[in-house]
Amino acid sequence: MPRRPVDARSPRDAAVVDPDHASASRRGFLAKVLAVACGGLATLPPVVAGLWTFLDPLRRQGSAATFLRVADLAAIPDDGVPRQFPVIADRVDAWTGFAAEPVGAVYLRREQGSRAVQALSATCPHAGCFIGFERAVDCFRCPCHNSSFTLDGGIVAPSPSPRPMDTLECRVGRNGQVEVKWQRFRAGVAEKVVQG
Amino acid sequence: MTPPRRGPLGRVADFLDDRTGYRALLHEALYERVPGGARWRYVWGSTLVFAFLTQVITGLFLWANYAPSAQTAWESVFFIQHEMAGGWLLRGIHHVMAQAMVVLLALHLLQVVIDGAYKAPREVNFWLGLVLMMLVLGMALTGYLLPWDQKGYWATIVATNLAGIVPVVGPSLQQLVIGGPEYGHHTLTRFFALHAGFLPATLVLFLVVHLAVFRRHGLHAKQPLTKPDGMFWPDQLLKDAVAMLAVMAVVLGVILVPAARAMLAGEAVHPGHLGAELGAPADPSQPYAAARPEWYFLFLFQFLKVFEGWGATGEFVGAILVPGLIMAAMALMPIVGGWRLGHRFNVAFTLAILAGVGLLTGLALREDYYALWVDRAALAEAETLHDQTGGDRVKLAAALGGDRAKATAIERQWKTLEKVRRSQAFLDAVKLAKADAARAVELAGRPERIPPAGMLAVVRGDPLMQGPRLFAQHCAGCHAHVDPLAADAEAVIAASSAANLFAFGSADWIRGLLDPEQVAGPAYFGNTAHKDGEMVSFVRDDLTDEATWPRADIDAVVAALAAEAGRPVPPEIAGLVERGRELVAADDRCGGCHRFRDNGAELSGEPDLTGWGGREWLVGIIADPAHERFYGHANDRMPRFGVAAEGELPQLTREQIEILADWLRGAWYRPSQR
């Protein structure tokens, strides 16, 4: 290993050249500590202000889950086949407020003669892609990683998705209004956990 | 030779040093000889590097939240400043440090010139420094636009138009910089790319070379050397670090002192109001008389005024030729410095330039703030004479009865008066700009947030902001709009030729109308054709007859009409609304002349009181006062603002009339409604 040459100009090596240099070296040490402290202190405000602002998104919460009118019962044929409906809601994106905008989609289906409606979120529980419904083979398929689901959202093995499609709470009003509780769930985990 | 035993950290360091040679690099960077020891006068370069580092750090974090487009730039900056935690501090540091950087640049340049550090062999480094200076000023200029507020917008219009007068390439250059023939999205994206990309990247490049060349020649020590040589680390760096800390302390002080002052005064401190200002959103259709460049460019602004009356040539000379020549002279300093007395000339030249800049800045500030320290009372006589004579010298001489000395004195005062008026106009514009900015921020905080079309759409439709402007432009020629209790109310009302519309439709306003003392006064019908009309005689003769119009009945009419206007009915008469409506409709009371709902009264020049003073009614009367529903044939002089002959445009659009109506009714967003 090549050795660094002793440099008499360097305070680091001063002691080597001149053993009586100890007090100067102590002064040098104090100066170094002070220099680092002052420099660090001076740089702190921009870093702190930057990180403070950067972490702001962590204290923001999504809008609370509410029941939204999605369709009328008459629009969902009672043949057990899912139909896709947009979810319309007011949305706030940072500073912008959008009134009555499509914010996502749900699949609604009902069995023959039933008034009960099943609502499935179109968001894939695996990685969050938009699940498509393939009428030809009567099953849901996610275009990203080929997770497949049965008509009622059940998992078709083998599947990359850790859980069945997410069902959403759904109620049918007396006048046939179908309302869905619009929620998002964490992707990639086996349990269905509400996000946000 | 075996190295001494070392801990795990030391071994990692050895490992890294073997592979990278970082110790030698660090050694090279830190152990630089400082001839004559460390000195405070050498700190300016380091403080500039520190300031730039601060700008990079804060700039990157701002970048993470900024959206450059005409519909989102102001909005995202608003969000950073007023809604994001710590955003005010982040933006404040970036904003104030930018200004500190300009000051530090001047100090660094001054130190280099006075010390003669630009002379051989350091000429190239001096030129590199000048390039760095231009880059920093370029970043200041481009950064000013990014919030897309009135201030930045209008300053940029001026700056880019000046660029447009550069011979030959000017127009193309201007169009390239603003990203097309009009200011908009691409002006912002391009300025942003310049501000955060091209310019800082170029600056880093030049800075690296600047520092490398600096190291090659070593520090230029100021003679005579009084102390033994020192080391850059830690001797000089300690001084540098203390200076950096001082710079940061000043920057934080500028941001936080207003907060401390407010706290001491016992006022609430809104973090959003600290640090950098955010004006109202940029609006090409709204005049902005408070337009000024940032203070460090004020000298250029003032310098241009020297060439007033020169036309386009003046702009070219003032904005391009002279500054260009000064830059060229500075670039020549290293060569001039080699001549006999050259250095002295350079120092004198630099000091003269700085003094000139200081003088011009002072003059600009003096012109703008002149009215603040001039005693207007001392000018009162001159002001009166000016009003009487219309500023005419011959008339003045006549008015003073040939008193020559006095005429000269008055004429001198007229000049002062003119300056005061100009300054007052600027100060008023600044006040209005501040009010607009505060209102825009208030509106941006509405629960429904900002529409996708952006804040400008909200601002343009806000009755509180636009109402007074529309009123001043279209209504104030006749109508007053002044609180009767205000200090100058009487004079304003006396000078008007139609009703005072302050709080029109409120219980107080109606009471005034039904007051025999006031109805024919200037605040109501006094200065109109209705002065001797039936309403005035009704109020004076009939309403004063307590037998037919007991006090409670008048109260009831007041209550009913205030309710009709949608104004709050005072609680003590709130129970009388129904009774009032009966009176208003009754054909032996108001209904004898006025139509009210289905009372069947004929419309013949007396306004329909159905919905009187409400939004729809106000919109209707502003649009067409001569409509039979309002004054019909009896309309005095009021223009039909919303009606035009075929093929012509009405004076006011439907939206403008609605804004006026809402403003008169006091119907605008108030944050307490949240």
Interface residues (C-beta under 8 A of the other chain):
Chain A: M1 R3 R4 D7 R9 S10 P11 G28 A31 K32 L34 A35 V36 A37 C38 G39 L41 A42 T43 P45 P46 V47 V48 A49 G50 L51 W52 T53 F54 L55 D56 R59 V92 A94 W95 T96 G97 F98 A99
Chain B: M1 P3 D18 R23 A24 H27 Y31 R33 F50 L53 T54 I57 T58 L60 F61 A64 N65 T72 E75 S76 F78 F79 I80 E83 M84 A85 G86 G87 L89 L90 G92 I93 M97 M231 W233 P234 D235 L237 L238 D240 A241 V242 M244 L245 V247 M248 V251 L252 A444 E448 R449 I450 P451 P452
